[in-house]
Amino acid sequence: MKPLSARGIVLYTFGVAITLYLAWLLRDVLIVIYVSALFAVVLMPLVQVIMRLHIGKWHPGRGMAVLLMLIITVGALTVFAFVALAPAFHDLREFIHELPQRAPGFFNRLEQIPIIRDIDFEVVQEKIQDYVGNSATYLVKFASDWAGALLRVITGIVLTIYFIIEGDEAYAWFLSLFPVERRLRLDQTLSRASVRMGRWLLGQGTLMMILGVSSTIVFALLHVRYAYALGVIMGLFNIVPVAGAMVSMTLALLIAALDSWTHVVGVAIFFAIYLQVENSYLTPRIMKTQVDLAGLTILIALLIGSGLAGIIGAMVAVPTAVLIAVILKEYAVYEEQVIAAPHPVPTEQAPALPPQKPAEQPPSTIILP
């Protein structure tokens, strides 16, 4: 490869700067594309399982497998919404309608708690009533933000479907950007990464099921309202590590507060114990088994992902960490054999002196008498 001239270096630097600037301007779009491609890789094992199903001599192709997966997902969510969430929505509408009348009694119950007796609940009550009265204004104000978020979600779903169906063509085009002699190694590296990234979904699904089942059992034992619906919501929200559990925990505490403070204390104790168990034991162990990453690496990846891109970053943090780990292991890490026993370090020795000749003895003298 010929070295670049001074003009070539300037043009190359200028091109890199323009590329980085455009990437910064289009960062939201690039995040959607990256997340969609990542979810396509993660969901591909599930699509392959559906493609292996046989009904007589017929078996679904990739497009039909994606369609069946969408139908099953949408159908399950629809049944859940009508069966489990319908009573909750009905009670929520009545609660919002009766909130101005029920608020004084609610705050009187709060004043019985020693820790928060010094709070001026009249001011808080006025704020809540004002918020309820101006709820339509707030909804109109944030309608554009919600519409933008919904558009990004729909765009991400559509891109994920296209990546699953036409991912082979896009992957072949990506490999064509590299020299021929390097494509095989890169292909093998990315194939290993895709296998481990696909196992992440199994590990995350295990965590979701554990939280959903355990929370349903606890809520049912405590006689919390909508115990089964809350359990399903807890499991689904846990697809976002840590943050999803915190959001669903807040919802469960609010619903438990409608009944009694005993329920609130019981739910809070359960979540405090579960979060400790999940963060310190379940997540590192299950993810270590599925994606072969150390627990510390997973926790750091979650912190970095949530710090960079919020909820979306936390969702794709572990698969991204798997991809980076596989690429670094192939191209940057040089594994060495472990030394069984330490070898002594040689010490510097003084240079040996040349051999010295023995001193010549003077000839002996014989004295005659």
C-alpha positions in Angstrom: 0.0 0.0 0.0 1.4 3.3 -1.0 1.8 6.0 1.6 -0.5 8.9 1.4 0.8 12.2 0.2 0.2 15.4 2.1 -2.8 16.2 -0.1 -4.2 12.7 0.4 -3.8 13.0 4.2 -5.7 16.4 4.2 -8.5 15.0 2.0 -8.8 11.8 4.2 -9.0 13.9 7.4 -11.6 16.2 5.8 -13.7 13.2 4.7 -13.5 11.6 8.2 -14.6 14.9 9.8 -17.5 15.3 7.4 -18.6 11.7 8.1 -18.5 12.2 11.8 -20.4 15.4 11.5 -23.2 13.8 9.4 -23.3 10.8 11.8 -23.8 13.3 14.7 -26.6 15.1 12.8 -28.3 11.7 12.0 -27.6 10.0 15.3 -31.3 9.4 16.0 -31.8 7.8 12.7 -28.6 5.7 13.0 -29.7 4.5 16.4 -33.0 3.3 15.0 -31.2 1.5 12.2 -28.7 -0.1 14.5 -31.3 -1.2 17.1 -33.5 -2.6 14.3 -30.6 -4.6 12.8 -29.6 -5.8 16.3 -33.1 -7.0 17.1 -33.3 -8.8 13.7 -30.2 -10.7 14.6 -31.6 -11.5 18.1 -35.0 -12.7 16.7 -33.5 -14.7 13.9 -33.3 -17.9 16.0 -37.0 -17.7 16.8 -37.8 -17.2 13.1 -35.7 -20.2 12.2 -37.6 -22.3 14.8 -40.9 -21.3 13.2 -39.5 -22.1 9.7 -38.7 -25.7 10.9 -42.4 -26.4 11.6 -44.0 -28.8 9.2 -47.7 -29.2 8.5 -47.8 -32.2 6.2 -45.5 -31.2 3.3 -45.8 -27.5 3.9 -43.5 -25.5 6.0 -43.4 -21.7 6.3 -40.8 -19.6 4.6 -39.0 -16.7 6.2 -41.7 -14.1 5.3 -44.5 -16.4 6.5 -42.6 -17.1 9.7 -42.3 -13.4 10.4 -46.0 -13.0 9.7 -46.9 -15.8 12.1 -44.7 -14.3 14.8 -46.4 -10.9 14.4 -49.9 -12.5 14.5 -49.1 -14.5 17.6 -47.6 -11.4 19.4 -50.4 -9.1 18.5 -53.0 -11.7 19.3 -51.5 -12.4 22.8 -51.3 -8.6 23.6 -54.9 -8.1 22.4 -56.3 -10.9 24.5 -54.3 -9.7 27.5 -55.6 -6.1 27.0 -59.3 -7.2 26.8 -59.2 -9.9 29.6 -56.7 -8.5 32.1 -56.6 -4.8 31.6 -60.2 -4.0 30.9 -61.2 -4.0 34.6 -58.1 -1.9 35.4 -59.0 0.7 32.7 -62.6 0.9 34.0 -61.4 1.5 37.6 -58.9 4.0 36.4 -61.5 6.1 34.7 -63.6 6.1 37.8 -60.6 6.9 40.0 -59.7 10.0 37.9 -63.4 11.1 37.9 -63.6 10.7 41.7 -60.1 12.0 42.5 -61.1 15.5 43.6 -63.6 14.1 46.1 -61.3 11.2 47.3 -58.1 13.3 47.6 -58.8 14.8 51.0 -59.4 11.3 52.6 -56.2 10.0 50.9 -54.1 12.8 52.3 -55.6 12.4 55.8 -54.4 8.8 55.7 -51.0 10.0 54.6 -50.8 12.4 57.5 -50.9 9.5 59.9 -47.4 8.4 58.8 -44.9 10.0 61.2 -42.2 10.5 58.5 -44.3 12.8 56.3 -46.4 14.6 58.8 -44.5 17.9 58.1 -45.5 17.9 54.4 -48.2 20.6 53.5 -50.7 18.3 51.9 -53.1 21.2 51.1 -50.6 22.5 48.7 -50.0 19.1 47.2 -53.8 18.5 46.9 -54.2 21.9 45.1 -51.4 20.9 42.7 -53.0 17.6 41.9 -56.4 19.1 41.4 -54.8 21.7 39.1 -53.0 19.0 37.1 -56.2 17.0 36.7 -58.1 20.1 35.6 -55.4 21.0 33.1 -54.8 17.5 31.9 -56.1 18.3 28.4 -53.6 21.1 28.1 -50.7 18.9 29.1 -51.8 16.2 26.6 -51.9 18.6 23.8 -48.5 20.1 24.7 -46.8 16.7 24.7 -48.7 15.2 21.8 -46.0 16.0 19.3 -43.4 14.2 21.5 -45.5 11.1 21.9 -46.2 11.1 18.2 -42.5 11.3 17.4 -41.7 8.4 19.8 -44.5 6.3 18.3 -43.3 7.0 14.8 -39.8 5.9 15.8 -41.2 2.7 17.3 -43.2 1.8 14.2 -40.2 2.6 12.0 -38.0 0.4 14.1 -40.5 -2.5 13.8 -40.8 -2.1 10.1 -37.0 -2.0 9.7 -36.6 -5.1 11.9 -39.0 -7.0 9.6 -37.1 -5.9 6.5 -33.7 -6.8 8.1 -35.1 -10.3 9.0 -36.5 -10.9 5.5 -33.7 -9.2 3.4 -30.9 -9.5 5.9 -28.8 -11.8 3.8 -28.6 -9.3 0.9 -27.6 -6.5 3.2 -25.1 -8.7 5.0 -23.5 -9.7 1.7 -23.3 -6.1 0.6 -21.6 -5.2 3.9 -19.0 -7.9 3.5 -18.3 -6.7 -0.1 -16.9 -3.5 1.4 -13.9 -5.4 2.7 -11.0 -6.9 0.8 -11.6 -10.5 -0.4 -8.8 -12.0 1.7 -10.4 -10.6 4.9 -14.0 -11.5 4.3 -13.9 -15.1 5.4 -12.4 -14.2 8.8 -14.9 -11.4 9.3 -17.8 -13.6 8.3 -16.8 -16.3 10.8 -16.3 -13.7 13.5 -19.8 -12.1 13.0 -21.4 -15.6 12.8 -20.0 -16.5 16.2 -21.3 -13.1 17.5 -24.8 -13.7 16.0 -25.1 -17.1 17.8 -24.2 -15.6 21.2 -26.5 -12.6 20.6 -29.3 -14.9 19.8 -28.8 -16.7 23.1 -29.3 -13.3 24.8 -33.0 -13.4 24.0 -33.3 -16.8 25.8 -31.5 -15.4 28.9 -33.6 -12.3 28.9 -36.7 -14.3 28.5 -35.8 -16.4 31.5 -35.4 -13.3 33.6 -38.7 -12.0 32.4 -40.5 -15.2 33.3 -38.9 -15.4 36.7 -40.0 -11.8 37.6 -43.5 -12.3 36.1 -44.2 -15.6 38.0 -42.7 -14.5 41.3 -44.5 -11.2 41.3 -47.8 -12.8 40.4 -47.5 -15.2 43.3 -46.6 -12.4 45.7 -49.4 -10.1 44.5 -51.9 -13.0 44.7 -50.8 -13.8 48.3 -51.1 -10.2 49.3 -54.5 -9.9 47.6 -53.3 -6.9 45.5 -55.7 -5.7 42.8 -55.1 -7.0 39.3 -52.5 -9.4 40.6 -52.3 -11.4 37.3 -52.3 -8.4 35.1 -49.5 -6.8 37.2 -47.5 -10.0 37.0 -47.7 -10.1 33.2 -46.8 -6.4 33.0 -43.8 -7.0 35.4 -42.5 -9.7 33.2 -42.9 -7.8 29.9 -41.4 -4.6 31.2 -38.3 -6.6 32.4 -37.1 -6.7 28.8 -35.5 -3.4 29.7 -33.0 -4.4 32.4 -33.3 -2.6 35.8 -35.3 0.4 34.4 -38.3 -1.8 33.3 -38.5 -3.4 36.7 -38.4 0.1 38.4 -41.2 1.4 36.2 -43.4 -1.6 36.8 -42.6 -1.5 40.5 -43.8 2.1 40.7 -47.1 1.1 39.0 -47.5 -1.8 41.4 -46.9 0.4 44.4 -49.5 2.9 43.2 -52.1 0.2 42.8 -51.3 -1.3 46.2 -51.7 2.1 47.8 -55.3 2.1 46.7 -56.0 -0.7 49.1 -53.9 -0.4 52.3 -50.4 0.5 53.4 -49.9 -3.1 54.4 -50.0 -4.0 50.7 -47.6 -1.1 49.9 -45.1 -2.4 52.5 -45.4 -6.0 51.3 -44.8 -5.0 47.6 -41.9 -2.7 48.5 -40.2 -5.5 50.6 -40.6 -7.9 47.7 -39.1 -5.6 45.2 -36.2 -4.6 47.4 -35.3 -8.3 47.8 -35.9 -9.2 44.2 -33.8 -6.3 42.8 -30.9 -7.3 44.9 -31.2 -11.0 43.9 -31.6 -10.1 40.2 -28.8 -7.6 40.0 -26.3 -9.5 42.1 -27.1 -13.1 41.2 -29.7 -13.8 38.5 -28.5 -11.4 35.8 -24.8 -12.1 36.0 -25.3 -15.9 36.3 -27.9 -16.3 33.6 -26.2 -13.9 31.2 -22.9 -15.5 31.9 -24.3 -18.9 30.9 -26.1 -17.7 27.7 -23.7 -15.0 26.3 -20.4 -15.9 28.0 -19.8 -12.5 29.5 -18.6 -11.8 33.0 -21.1 -10.3 35.4 -19.0 -7.1 35.8 -19.0 -6.7 32.0 -22.8 -7.0 31.9 -23.3 -4.4 34.6 -20.9 -2.0 33.0 -22.6 -2.5 29.6 -26.0 -1.7 31.2 -24.7 1.5 32.8 -23.0 2.7 29.6 -26.0 1.8 27.4 -28.6 3.5 29.6 -26.3 6.5 30.0 -25.9 6.9 26.2 -29.4 6.1 24.9 -31.7 5.7 27.9 -34.2 2.8 27.7 -33.2 1.8 24.2 -29.6 1.7 25.2 -30.3 -0.5 28.2 -32.2 -2.9 26.0 -29.4 -3.4 23.5 -26.5 -3.0 25.9 -25.8 -6.7 26.4 -26.1 -7.8 22.7 -23.8 -4.9 21.8 -21.3 -5.9 24.5 -21.4 -9.5 23.0 -20.7 -8.1 19.5 -17.8 -5.9 20.8 -16.3 -8.8 22.9 -16.3 -11.2 19.9 -14.7 -8.7 17.6 -12.1 -7.6 20.1 -11.2 -11.2 20.9 -10.7 -12.0 17.2 -8.8 -8.9 16.2 -7.3 -7.2 19.2 -6.7 -9.8 22.0 -3.7 -12.0 21.7 -4.1 -15.0 23.9 -0.9 -16.4 25.5 -0.3 -19.7 27.2 -0.4 -19.5 31.0 3.0 -20.0 32.5 2.8 -23.1 34.8 5.6 -22.0 37.1 7.5 -18.7 37.3 10.9 -18.7 35.9 13.7 -17.0 37.8 14.7 -13.7 36.3 18.4 -13.8 35.3 20.5 -11.2 37.2 23.3 -9.3 35.7 26.8 -10.7 36.5 30.1 -8.9 36.5 32.2 -9.7 33.4 34.7 -12.4 34.0 38.3 -11.2 34.3 40.8 -12.7 31.9 43.0 -15.4 33.4 46.2 -13.9 34.9 49.6 -15.4 34.3 51.4 -16.5 37.4 54.1 -14.2 38.5 57.6 -15.2 37.3 60.0 -16.2 40.1 63.5 -14.7 39.9 66.2 -17.3 39.3 67.6 -18.8 42.4 71.2 -17.9 43.2 73.7 -20.5 44.6 76.3 -19.0 47.0 79.5 -21.1 47.2 81.6 -21.0 50.3 
